[in-house]
C-alpha cells in the first residue's frame, strides 16, 4: 500500500508562490487549491450584480471588489478569491501590498439553478436571502 502525503505550505510560502505564478490559487490551512477560470456568463453575472448594489446606503459608503482581491480569514488561516466582496467604510488590508482584505460585510455566493436554465442564484448568507439573476442580462 502506497501512502502519499501532501506538503502543507506556510502562509509566507503561499504568498511567495502567488507572486511568482500567473495562475491564482486559494490557500486553505496550508493546502493550495488551484482556481479554475470563470465562464463568460459567470463574469457577466458578477458585473451585473455589482451594478445592482448601491454604493451608499444611509450615509454609509461601500466599496465593491471583484475576483482579484484576496480575502484573509485569520480564524482558519486561509486565503480565498471571492467573486465579489462588499466593504463598508474602506478596506482593511493585511499588509502594505494591498492585495488582501480582512473586512468584507457581504460576500455573495453564486450557484447555477438546475431548475431554471440560464438562471443563477446569488445567496447573501448574512442576510439569509437569495436573489435570482439571469446570466444574459
C-alpha positions, 0 to 999 in steps of 0.5 A: 500500500502506497501512502502519499502525503501532501506538503502543507505550505506556510502562509509566507510560502503561499504568498511567495508562490502567488507572486511568482505564478500567473495562475491564482490559487486559494490557500486553505490551512496550508493546502493550495487549491488551484482556481479554475477560470470563470465562464463568460456568463459567470463574469457577466453575472458578477458585473451585473450584480455589482451594478445592482448594489448601491454604493451608499446606503444611509450615509454609509459608503461601500466599496465593491471588489471583484475576483482579484482581491484576496480575502484573509480569514485569520480564524482558519488561516486561509486565503480565498478569491471571492467573486465579489466582496462588499466593504463598508467604510474602506478596506482593511488590508493585511499588509502594505501590498494591498492585495488582501482584505480582512473586512468584507460585510457581504460576500455573495455566493453564486450557484447555477439553478438546475431548475431554471436554465440560464438562471443563477442564484446569488445567496447573501448568507448574512442576510439569509436571502437569495436573489435570482439573476439571469446570466444574459442580462 
